[in-house]
């Protein structure tokens, strides 16, 4: 096994172990204390500590990579556009697949949205989890594969598959795989985890918002219009990042 790939796997397994350890400790303390707040604060602070350590030790680079400095804020705005567009595309696809995964879909709809409320819940679900997961999947795993001269398309595909399986849900696998492909491509193109973090934060935030509102639209025609608009927005987002990035190696 290539030394670079071996080191990448070791770092990713270490990150995964820490991630699951925090999760287990959080659930255990919440169960023992019979308090969701304790569980949420344990998860939030635990994942925040992991993020601080990885950034502090420079295991992951927190910069805009190949994006020019003057284009930093436009890149953040374009990341938000991509996130919103993909969220609606994903919602549409999953809705179309409900007939095949009805039981799985119903179990997801029965999840308690209150778990994501409160300061700790919002910090954990909307901010800290996106950051710590981007550190692990794009900052460590994908970055390591790319540095090991793994073909970009293969590195992005492998990372997206692992990212999808990581979420352990049949319905989520479909959306998170596409999500992983998009963020993986953006990392390869920009050399930065910041667009991925922004997209991840917006995605998780919208998931919580959608848990409290009814998005059911009876008119299929309206859904198709929304789908076309969102796909066009995604295409524009990809084009923008391709043009505004200065990663010469990504064009060779």
Backbone as CSV, one residue per row, in Angstrom:
resi,resn,N_x,N_y,N_z,CA_x,CA_y,CA_z,C_x,C_y,C_z
1,UNK,0.847,-1.204,0.000,0.000,0.000,0.000,0.876,1.246,0.000
2,UNK,0.517,2.236,-0.844,1.244,3.493,-0.897,1.277,4.140,0.489
3,UNK,2.465,4.682,0.856,2.628,5.289,2.184,1.642,6.429,2.402
4,UNK,1.401,7.223,1.340,0.473,8.335,1.460,-0.946,7.875,1.739
5,UNK,-1.387,6.841,1.019,-2.736,6.311,1.230,-2.837,5.664,2.608
6,UNK,-1.780,4.963,3.008,-1.771,4.339,4.329,-1.896,5.363,5.442
7,UNK,-1.175,6.471,5.309,-1.254,7.534,6.315,-2.641,8.163,6.323
8,UNK,-3.205,8.339,5.125,-4.552,8.914,5.021,-5.572,8.041,5.722
9,UNK,-5.501,6.741,5.494,-6.444,5.806,6.117,-6.297,5.836,7.634
10,UNK,-5.058,5.873,8.119,-4.822,5.912,9.575,-5.416,7.188,10.188
11,UNK,-5.186,8.337,9.534,-5.715,9.599,10.047,-7.247,9.613,10.020
12,UNK,-7.795,9.030,8.955,-9.254,9.001,8.848,-9.869,8.058,9.873
13,UNK,-9.216,6.916,10.096,-9.714,5.984,11.112,-9.620,6.594,12.509
14,UNK,-8.552,7.359,12.762,-8.428,8.050,14.044,-9.560,9.060,14.205
15,UNK,-9.808,9.841,13.154,-10.902,10.815,13.196,-12.241,10.104,13.427
16,UNK,-12.472,9.004,12.703,-13.727,8.256,12.845,-13.902,7.737,14.265
17,UNK,-12.817,7.242,14.843,-12.870,6.712,16.208,-13.253,7.813,17.192
18,UNK,-12.647,8.983,17.034,-12.970,10.110,17.909,-14.418,10.551,17.709
19,UNK,-14.848,10.582,16.460,-16.216,11.001,16.136,-17.239,10.079,16.800
20,UNK,-17.062,8.774,16.635,-18.008,7.820,17.209,-17.898,7.772,18.729
21,UNK,-16.692,7.973,19.248,-16.509,7.980,20.704,-17.300,9.115,21.336
22,UNK,-17.238,10.294,20.725,-18.009,11.433,21.234,-19.500,11.131,21.160
23,UNK,-19.924,10.528,20.048,-21.329,10.182,19.895,-21.812,9.210,20.957
24,UNK,-21.017,8.180,21.226,-21.383,7.178,22.232,-21.431,7.801,23.628
25,UNK,-20.413,8.618,23.936,-20.374,9.270,25.251,-21.575,10.199,25.433
26,UNK,-21.906,10.952,24.371,-23.027,11.872,24.445,-24.346,11.154,24.692
27,UNK,-24.586,10.088,23.938,-25.825,9.318,24.112,-25.865,8.672,25.495
28,UNK,-24.712,8.140,25.940,-24.648,7.483,27.251,-24.963,8.473,28.385
29,UNK,-24.309,9.639,28.350,-24.553,10.633,29.399,-25.998,11.135,29.368
30,UNK,-26.520,11.312,28.147,-27.898,11.751,28.033,-28.868,10.732,28.598
31,UNK,-28.555,9.435,28.392,-29.417,8.364,28.906,-29.316,8.264,30.421
32,UNK,-28.090,8.341,30.932,-27.886,8.230,32.378,-28.537,9.401,33.118
33,UNK,-28.359,10.578,32.584,-28.903,11.779,33.232,-30.348,12.068,32.816
34,UNK,-30.842,11.277,31.859,-32.204,11.462,31.348,-32.426,12.903,30.894
35,UNK,-31.449,13.395,30.127,-31.494,14.785,29.681,-30.989,14.902,28.245
36,UNK,-31.862,15.360,27.349,-31.446,15.589,25.970,-30.459,16.752,25.886
37,UNK,-30.608,17.726,26.769,-29.716,18.873,26.752,-28.280,18.466,27.057
38,UNK,-28.102,17.580,28.022,-26.759,17.100,28.353,-26.171,16.351,27.161
39,UNK,-26.994,15.531,26.513,-26.524,14.810,25.339,-26.085,15.786,24.245
40,UNK,-26.914,16.792,23.969,-26.612,17.734,22.893,-25.372,18.570,23.200
41,UNK,-25.228,19.005,24.463,-24.048,19.781,24.831,-22.786,18.938,24.776
42,UNK,-22.898,17.667,25.187,-21.735,16.766,25.121,-21.295,16.573,23.680
43,UNK,-22.257,16.347,22.786,-21.933,16.175,21.373,-21.337,17.451,20.787
44,UNK,-21.966,18.583,21.084,-21.496,19.855,20.530,-20.071,20.173,20.981
45,UNK,-19.824,20.063,22.279,-18.501,20.392,22.813,-17.451,19.366,22.404
46,UNK,-17.855,18.099,22.342,-16.921,17.050,21.928,-16.466,17.232,20.495
47,UNK,-17.414,17.468,19.580,-17.056,17.669,18.172,-16.320,18.989,17.968
48,UNK,-16.655,19.997,18.782,-15.921,21.265,18.705,-14.464,21.067,19.100
49,UNK,-14.233,20.262,20.137,-12.867,19.979,20.579,-12.074,19.256,19.494
50,UNK,-12.711,18.293,18.835,-12.037,17.588,17.729,-11.649,18.577,16.639
51,UNK,-12.566,19.478,16.289,-12.299,20.460,15.237,-11.137,21.373,15.617
52,UNK,-11.138,21.841,16.851,-10.075,22.736,17.313,-8.716,22.040,17.258
53,UNK,-8.683,20.786,17.685,-7.418,20.032,17.677,-6.900,19.850,16.261
54,UNK,-7.783,19.462,15.341,-7.340,19.213,13.960,-6.906,20.496,13.261
55,UNK,-7.606,21.605,13.518,-7.181,22.876,12.942,-5.918,23.387,13.635
56,UNK,-5.880,23.237,14.966,-4.738,23.722,15.730,-3.453,23.002,15.394
57,UNK,-3.552,21.700,15.147,-2.380,20.899,14.787,-2.075,20.959,13.292
58,UNK,-2.871,21.716,12.563,-2.689,21.891,11.115,-2.795,20.573,10.342
59,UNK,-3.605,19.658,10.866,-3.895,18.447,10.103,-4.762,18.791,8.899
60,UNK,-5.524,19.868,9.026,-6.424,20.331,7.965,-6.195,21.822,7.763
61,UNK,-6.157,22.232,6.499,-5.922,23.632,6.169,-7.254,24.375,6.061
62,UNK,-7.413,25.439,6.861,-8.625,26.248,6.805,-8.313,27.532,6.040
63,UNK,-8.317,27.405,4.722,-8.078,28.562,3.860,-8.980,28.417,2.632
64,UNK,-8.935,29.440,1.760,-9.744,29.375,0.548,-9.007,28.681,-0.594
65,UNK,-7.870,28.088,-0.303,-7.178,27.266,-1.289,-6.856,28.008,-2.563
66,UNK,-7.361,27.480,-3.693,-7.068,28.053,-5.005,-7.985,29.218,-5.369
67,UNK,-8.916,29.565,-4.486,-9.812,30.685,-4.759,-9.079,31.988,-4.449
68,UNK,-9.100,32.918,-5.382,-8.434,34.198,-5.162,-9.067,34.919,-3.977
69,UNK,-8.249,35.653,-3.235,-8.707,36.318,-2.018,-9.894,37.245,-2.288
70,UNK,-9.854,37.961,-3.401,-10.940,38.908,-3.694,-12.253,38.196,-4.015
71,UNK,-12.170,36.893,-4.296,-13.377,36.132,-4.631,-13.862,35.301,-3.461
72,UNK,-13.311,35.532,-2.268,-13.655,34.710,-1.107,-15.132,34.808,-0.742
73,UNK,-15.630,36.038,-0.574,-17.035,36.205,-0.181,-17.992,35.804,-1.292
74,UNK,-17.711,36.123,-2.555,-18.567,35.583,-3.621,-18.599,34.054,-3.619
75,UNK,-17.480,33.427,-3.244,-17.444,31.964,-3.173,-18.371,31.445,-2.083
76,UNK,-18.423,32.171,-0.954,-19.344,31.793,0.124,-20.786,31.914,-0.358
77,UNK,-21.099,33.027,-1.039,-22.447,33.221,-1.558,-22.829,32.163,-2.575
78,UNK,-21.884,31.801,-3.446,-22.160,30.771,-4.442,-22.335,29.408,-3.782
79,UNK,-21.631,29.174,-2.685,-21.796,27.925,-1.937,-23.209,27.820,-1.368
80,UNK,-23.733,28.941,-0.897,-25.109,28.964,-0.379,-26.092,28.635,-1.502
81,UNK,-25.876,29.214,-2.675,-26.742,28.933,-3.825,-26.728,27.451,-4.166
82,UNK,-25.545,26.869,-4.227,-25.423,25.441,-4.541,-26.128,24.600,-3.481
83,UNK,-25.975,24.974,-2.211,-26.586,24.217,-1.114,-28.102,24.232,-1.210
84,UNK,-28.681,25.406,-1.418,-30.142,25.522,-1.506,-30.667,24.763,-2.724
85,UNK,-29.984,24.922,-3.850,-30.416,24.241,-5.068,-30.378,22.728,-4.899
86,UNK,-29.269,22.218,-4.349,-29.167,20.764,-4.181,-30.178,20.253,-3.167
87,UNK,-30.473,21.043,-2.145,-31.435,20.625,-1.129,-32.789,20.346,-1.757
88,UNK,-33.237,21.225,-2.648,-34.534,21.033,-3.282,-34.503,19.891,-4.302
89,UNK,-33.380,19.745,-5.006,-33.250,18.616,-5.929,-33.296,17.304,-5.157
90,UNK,-32.568,17.255,-4.052,-32.548,16.058,-3.208,-33.938,15.761,-2.658
91,UNK,-34.630,16.801,-2.199,-35.977,16.642,-1.665,-36.912,16.081,-2.726
92,UNK,-36.770,16.559,-3.950,-37.597,16.096,-5.059,-37.330,14.625,-5.348
93,UNK,-36.055,14.253,-5.442,-35.696,12.867,-5.755,-36.190,11.911,-4.677
94,UNK,-35.978,12.276,-3.407,-36.412,11.417,-2.315,-37.935,11.282,-2.303
95,UNK,-38.635,12.364,-2.614,-40.092,12.311,-2.671,-40.551,11.353,-3.753
96,UNK,-39.844,11.352,-4.884,-40.193,10.433,-5.969,-39.912,8.979,-5.603
97,UNK,-38.958,8.771,-4.687,-38.582,7.408,-4.297,-39.347,6.911,-3.074
98,UNK,-40.229,7.743,-2.537,-40.995,7.354,-1.351,-41.747,6.045,-1.561
99,UNK,-42.198,5.829,-2.783,-42.987,4.635,-3.051,-42.158,3.372,-2.860
100,UNK,-40.824,3.479,-3.055,-39.946,2.318,-2.914,-39.429,2.153,-1.487
101,UNK,-39.314,3.278,-0.767,-38.745,3.238,0.574,-39.716,3.835,1.590
102,UNK,-40.986,3.441,1.493,-42.024,4.053,2.307,-41.748,3.920,3.799
103,UNK,-41.385,2.709,4.252,-41.157,2.502,5.683,-39.975,3.326,6.168
104,UNK,-38.921,3.354,5.379,-37.730,4.137,5.760,-38.068,5.611,5.815
105,UNK,-38.826,6.082,4.834,-39.194,7.487,4.787,-40.064,7.871,5.973
106,UNK,-41.006,6.995,6.323,-41.882,7.272,7.449,-41.098,7.328,8.749
107,UNK,-40.084,6.458,8.883,-39.282,6.462,10.114,-38.489,7.748,10.227
108,UNK,-38.054,8.283,9.079,-37.340,9.560,9.103,-38.272,10.693,9.497
109,UNK,-39.497,10.642,8.987,-40.452,11.702,9.294,-40.880,11.679,10.747
110,UNK,-40.733,10.502,11.407,-41.126,10.396,12.796,-40.038,10.850,13.767
111,UNK,-38.848,11.168,13.221,-37.766,11.598,14.098,-38.167,12.899,14.788
112,UNK,-37.742,13.044,16.025,-38.153,14.179,16.848,-37.330,15.414,16.490
113,UNK,-37.946,16.423,15.842,-37.188,17.627,15.463,-36.719,18.419,16.662
114,UNK,-37.322,18.188,17.842,-36.921,18.913,19.047,-35.494,18.582,19.463
115,UNK,-34.976,17.447,18.967,-33.589,17.080,19.266,-32.614,18.111,18.699
116,UNK,-33.073,18.859,17.688,-32.190,19.812,17.024,-32.418,21.245,17.491
117,UNK,-33.304,21.417,18.478,-33.615,22.761,18.945,-32.761,23.156,20.138
118,UNK,-32.853,24.421,20.531,-32.044,24.916,21.628,-30.671,25.321,21.137
119,UNK,-29.950,26.052,21.961,-28.611,26.515,21.581,-27.691,25.340,21.261
120,UNK,-27.688,24.328,22.144,-26.817,23.172,21.943,-27.208,22.399,20.691
121,UNK,-28.511,22.212,20.477,-28.978,21.466,19.312,-28.617,22.144,18.014
122,UNK,-28.795,23.469,17.966,-28.476,24.218,16.751,-26.967,24.245,16.517
123,UNK,-26.202,24.498,17.582,-24.739,24.490,17.448,-24.239,23.140,16.942
124,UNK,-24.768,22.072,17.538,-24.340,20.727,17.181,-24.708,20.376,15.749
125,UNK,-25.997,20.505,15.405,-26.496,20.016,14.125,-26.173,20.944,12.953
126,UNK,-26.255,22.240,13.178,-26.145,23.198,12.070,-24.738,23.735,11.845
127,UNK,-23.907,23.715,12.863,-22.589,24.339,12.723,-21.435,23.367,12.970
128,UNK,-21.425,22.748,14.144,-20.253,21.963,14.528,-20.153,20.649,13.753
129,UNK,-21.269,19.929,13.602,-21.234,18.679,12.829,-20.784,18.919,11.383
130,UNK,-21.318,19.931,10.680,-20.801,20.194,9.338,-19.294,20.444,9.302
131,UNK,-18.793,21.177,10.292,-17.356,21.469,10.315,-16.542,20.204,10.561
132,UNK,-16.930,19.431,11.581,-16.136,18.249,11.923,-16.219,17.180,10.834
133,UNK,-17.368,17.063,10.161,-17.488,16.074,9.087,-16.695,16.503,7.854
134,UNK,-16.648,17.794,7.564,-15.830,18.246,6.438,-14.343,18.073,6.734
135,UNK,-13.967,18.227,7.995,-12.579,17.948,8.382,-12.235,16.498,8.059
136,UNK,-13.114,15.589,8.454,-12.830,14.170,8.275,-12.890,13.712,6.836
137,UNK,-13.968,14.052,6.142,-14.183,13.484,4.808,-13.456,14.218,3.698
138,UNK,-13.466,15.524,3.707,-12.782,16.264,2.668,-11.388,16.702,3.099
139,UNK,-11.247,17.210,4.328,-9.961,17.716,4.777,-8.914,16.650,4.995
140,UNK,-9.346,15.439,5.399,-8.400,14.352,5.660,-8.459,13.287,4.566
141,UNK,-9.649,12.698,4.394,-9.766,11.529,3.516,-9.568,11.899,2.043
142,UNK,-10.388,12.808,1.528,-10.273,13.178,0.115,-8.952,13.864,-0.171
143,UNK,-8.541,14.776,0.715,-7.270,15.476,0.507,-6.111,14.489,0.456
144,UNK,-6.139,13.493,1.345,-5.079,12.492,1.365,-5.051,11.650,0.109
145,UNK,-6.235,11.259,-0.373,-6.301,10.471,-1.605,-5.771,11.271,-2.792
146,UNK,-6.123,12.540,-2.869,-5.659,13.380,-3.974,-4.144,13.589,-3.916
147,UNK,-3.607,13.772,-2.708,-2.169,13.944,-2.559,-1.416,12.659,-2.890
148,UNK,-2.084,11.522,-2.752,-1.463,10.226,-3.066,-1.559,9.905,-4.544
149,UNK,-1.977,10.897,-5.320,-2.072,10.778,-6.771,-3.147,9.782,-7.209
150,UNK,-4.128,9.615,-6.368,-5.294,8.852,-6.772,-6.038,9.690,-7.809
151,UNK,-6.593,9.054,-8.830,-7.326,9.799,-9.854,-8.446,10.610,-9.191
152,UNK,-8.578,11.884,-9.538,-9.573,12.730,-8.871,-10.982,12.145,-8.865
153,UNK,-11.435,11.617,-10.023,-12.805,11.093,-10.080,-12.968,9.903,-9.152
154,UNK,-11.918,9.082,-9.018,-11.986,7.918,-8.153,-11.941,8.342,-6.684
155,UNK,-11.088,9.305,-6.371,-10.994,9.799,-4.991,-12.329,10.411,-4.553
156,UNK,-12.941,11.202,-5.430,-14.237,11.824,-5.114,-15.311,10.756,-4.944
157,UNK,-15.302,9.761,-5.823,-16.295,8.687,-5.755,-16.160,7.877,-4.474
158,UNK,-14.933,7.495,-4.127,-14.699,6.707,-2.906,-15.137,7.494,-1.675
159,UNK,-14.758,8.755,-1.622,-15.119,9.587,-0.474,-16.633,9.735,-0.357
160,UNK,-17.308,9.924,-1.489,-18.760,10.085,-1.478,-19.461,8.808,-1.004
161,UNK,-18.951,7.651,-1.422,-19.534,6.378,-0.998,-19.375,6.192,0.512
162,UNK,-18.164,6.448,1.007,-17.921,6.307,2.452,-18.778,7.306,3.226
163,UNK,-18.882,8.524,2.716,-19.689,9.560,3.354,-21.165,9.135,3.419
164,UNK,-21.664,8.535,2.347,-23.058,8.087,2.307,-23.296,6.936,3.282
165,UNK,-22.391,5.960,3.284,-22.529,4.811,4.183,-22.410,5.246,5.641
166,UNK,-21.649,6.291,5.876,-21.417,6.811,7.218,-22.723,7.241,7.885
167,UNK,-23.704,7.659,7.064,-24.967,8.155,7.613,-25.994,7.056,7.839
168,UNK,-25.705,5.839,7.434,-26.444,4.631,7.828,-27.963,4.748,7.696
169,UNK,-28.431,5.207,6.559,-29.865,5.278,6.292,-30.075,5.107,4.796
170,UNK,-31.000,4.237,4.407,-31.208,3.929,3.000,-31.608,5.158,2.210
171,UNK,-32.537,5.957,2.755,-32.954,7.176,2.062,-31.830,8.208,2.077
172,UNK,-31.165,8.355,3.234,-30.095,9.342,3.332,-28.918,8.993,2.433
173,UNK,-28.680,7.698,2.209,-27.573,7.280,1.366,-27.707,7.895,-0.028
174,UNK,-28.920,7.939,-0.542,-29.149,8.470,-1.879,-28.771,9.940,-1.953
175,UNK,-29.262,10.721,-0.992,-28.989,12.164,-1.021,-27.565,12.497,-0.589
176,UNK,-27.052,11.778,0.410,-25.703,12.094,0.888,-24.631,11.675,-0.109
177,UNK,-24.918,10.668,-0.934,-23.959,10.296,-1.976,-23.807,11.433,-2.978
178,UNK,-24.944,11.955,-3.460,-24.883,13.101,-4.369,-24.251,14.310,-3.708
179,UNK,-24.582,14.498,-2.433,-24.007,15.588,-1.645,-22.490,15.448,-1.588
180,UNK,-22.029,14.215,-1.354,-20.591,13.956,-1.275,-19.885,14.189,-2.597
181,UNK,-20.553,13.847,-3.698,-19.972,14.073,-5.022,-19.790,15.572,-5.260
182,UNK,-20.815,16.346,-4.953,-20.769,17.793,-5.174,-19.669,18.451,-4.344
183,UNK,-19.657,18.159,-3.024,-18.657,18.789,-2.163,-17.259,18.272,-2.488
184,UNK,-17.169,17.000,-2.866,-15.878,16.445,-3.250,-15.315,17.139,-4.477
185,UNK,-16.174,17.371,-5.468,-15.736,18.067,-6.680,-15.276,19.479,-6.339
186,UNK,-16.046,20.141,-5.472,-15.690,21.507,-5.082,-14.347,21.541,-4.353
187,UNK,-14.088,20.524,-3.515,-12.797,20.498,-2.820,-11.668,20.296,-3.825
188,UNK,-11.857,19.367,-4.750,-10.821,19.113,-5.765,-10.560,20.367,-6.583
189,UNK,-11.644,21.071,-6.905,-11.502,22.250,-7.751,-10.891,23.426,-7.006
190,UNK,-11.259,23.621,-5.748,-10.827,24.805,-4.995,-9.672,24.556,-4.030
191,UNK,-9.475,23.291,-3.610,-8.446,23.000,-2.626,-8.804,23.523,-1.250
192,UNK,-10.093,23.772,-1.003,-10.537,24.344,0.260,-11.756,23.594,0.786
193,UNK,-11.820,23.426,2.120,-12.998,22.811,2.718,-14.059,23.858,3.080
194,UNK,-13.743,25.140,2.881,-14.693,26.195,3.263,-15.996,26.137,2.460
195,UNK,-15.948,25.985,1.108,-17.222,25.848,0.391,-18.044,24.655,0.896
196,UNK,-17.370,23.545,1.197,-18.065,22.379,1.717,-18.692,22.633,3.076
197,UNK,-17.968,23.344,3.933,-18.501,23.667,5.258,-19.752,24.539,5.121
198,UNK,-19.685,25.562,4.258,-20.833,26.448,4.053,-22.032,25.664,3.528
199,UNK,-21.813,24.835,2.512,-22.897,24.031,1.939,-23.467,23.087,2.985
200,UNK,-22.607,22.468,3.765,-23.025,21.525,4.796,-23.865,22.229,5.868
201,UNK,-23.437,23.426,6.268,-24.175,24.194,7.277,-25.563,24.571,6.753
202,UNK,-25.622,25.057,5.522,-26.906,25.442,4.934,-27.806,24.221,4.787
203,UNK,-27.244,23.117,4.328,-28.014,21.886,4.143,-28.634,21.410,5.459
204,UNK,-27.815,21.319,6.501,-28.323,20.846,7.792,-29.348,21.810,8.380
205,UNK,-29.117,23.101,8.194,-30.057,24.100,8.708,-31.404,23.981,8.002
206,UNK,-31.373,23.796,6.675,-32.615,23.660,5.918,-33.356,22.379,6.297
207,UNK,-32.600,21.317,6.579,-33.236,20.059,6.989,-34.057,20.272,8.263
208,UNK,-33.513,21.043,9.185,-34.229,21.313,10.437,-35.446,22.198,10.176
209,UNK,-35.277,23.220,9.327,-36.412,24.096,8.993,-37.527,23.288,8.346
210,UNK,-37.156,22.400,7.412,-38.162,21.607,6.700,-38.880,20.628,7.621
211,UNK,-38.248,20.311,8.752,-38.886,19.398,9.700,-40.091,20.049,10.375
212,UNK,-40.149,21.381,10.316,-41.225,22.106,10.991,-42.244,22.714,10.035
213,UNK,-41.986,22.616,8.740,-42.934,23.180,7.782,-43.358,22.115,6.780
214,UNK,-44.508,22.310,6.199,-45.050,21.365,5.222,-44.693,21.845,3.820
215,UNK,-43.840,21.062,3.141,-43.413,21.436,1.801,-44.196,20.711,0.709
216,UNK,-45.220,19.991,1.101,-45.973,19.227,0.122,-46.666,20.166,-0.861
217,UNK,-46.370,19.976,-2.141,-46.980,20.738,-3.225,-47.712,19.757,-4.122
218,UNK,-49.010,19.941,-4.242,-49.821,18.976,-4.983,-49.570,19.046,-6.479
219,UNK,-49.246,20.213,-6.980,-49.035,20.363,-8.417,-47.656,19.836,-8.821
220,UNK,-47.656,18.776,-9.626,-46.393,18.210,-10.101,-45.685,19.189,-11.031
221,UNK,-46.454,19.989,-11.742,-45.877,20.965,-12.674,-45.001,21.973,-11.927
222,UNK,-45.483,22.401,-10.750,-44.705,23.349,-9.954,-43.391,22.724,-9.517
223,UNK,-43.453,21.445,-9.115,-42.239,20.750,-8.709,-41.244,20.663,-9.857
224,UNK,-41.733,20.427,-11.066,-40.833,20.345,-12.213,-40.192,21.694,-12.505
225,UNK,-40.951,22.779,-12.319,-40.381,24.120,-12.495,-39.278,24.357,-11.463
226,UNK,-39.567,23.993,-10.191,-38.569,24.141,-9.125,-37.330,23.316,-9.447
227,UNK,-37.543,22.093,-9.937,-36.424,21.213,-10.271,-35.548,21.818,-11.361
228,UNK,-36.171,22.354,-12.413,-35.410,22.953,-13.512,-34.610,24.155,-13.022
229,UNK,-35.240,24.992,-12.198,-34.554,26.174,-11.652,-33.357,25.754,-10.798
230,UNK,-33.566,24.749,-9.960,-32.492,24.303,-9.058,-31.355,23.630,-9.820
231,UNK,-31.685,22.827,-10.824,-30.643,22.192,-11.634,-29.846,23.260,-12.393
232,UNK,-30.540,24.280,-12.873,-29.853,25.379,-13.568,-28.933,26.122,-12.600
233,UNK,-29.394,26.309,-11.358,-28.581,26.971,-10.339,-27.344,26.147,-10.009
234,UNK,-27.514,24.832,-9.919,-26.366,23.947,-9.671,-25.349,24.056,-10.802
235,UNK,-25.851,24.011,-12.031,-24.961,24.102,-13.189,-24.194,25.425,-13.184
236,UNK,-24.896,26.506,-12.856,-24.234,27.816,-12.792,-23.192,27.836,-11.674
237,UNK,-23.526,27.231,-10.536,-22.583,27.169,-9.425,-21.313,26.424,-9.793
238,UNK,-21.467,25.279,-10.470,-20.295,24.514,-10.904,-19.459,25.333,-11.887
239,UNK,-20.159,25.982,-12.822,-19.444,26.804,-13.811,-18.684,27.916,-13.107
240,UNK,-19.285,28.558,-12.121,-18.647,29.670,-11.418,-17.380,29.195,-10.716
241,UNK,-17.475,28.088,-9.989,-16.300,27.597,-9.269,-15.220,27.136,-10.240
242,UNK,-15.603,26.612,-11.382,-14.618,26.187,-12.372,-13.867,27.396,-12.924
243,UNK,-14.591,28.484,-13.164,-13.983,29.667,-13.754,-13.193,30.493,-12.745
244,UNK,-13.686,30.572,-11.516,-13.076,31.459,-10.528,-11.933,30.814,-9.752
245,UNK,-11.832,29.499,-9.811,-10.729,28.842,-9.135,-9.468,28.978,-9.982
246,UNK,-8.316,29.007,-9.345,-7.052,29.111,-10.077,-6.238,27.829,-9.922
247,UNK,-6.951,26.706,-9.750,-6.289,25.411,-9.621,-5.920,24.893,-11.000
248,UNK,-4.696,25.175,-11.448,-4.265,24.742,-12.762,-4.212,23.231,-12.875
249,UNK,-3.884,22.539,-11.777,-3.758,21.084,-11.809,-5.110,20.418,-12.057
250,UNK,-6.210,21.101,-11.721,-7.531,20.517,-11.896,-7.988,20.577,-13.345
251,UNK,-7.280,21.323,-14.161,-7.667,21.428,-15.574,-6.781,20.582,-16.465
252,UNK,-5.747,20.008,-15.870,-4.801,19.225,-16.662,-5.222,17.786,-16.733
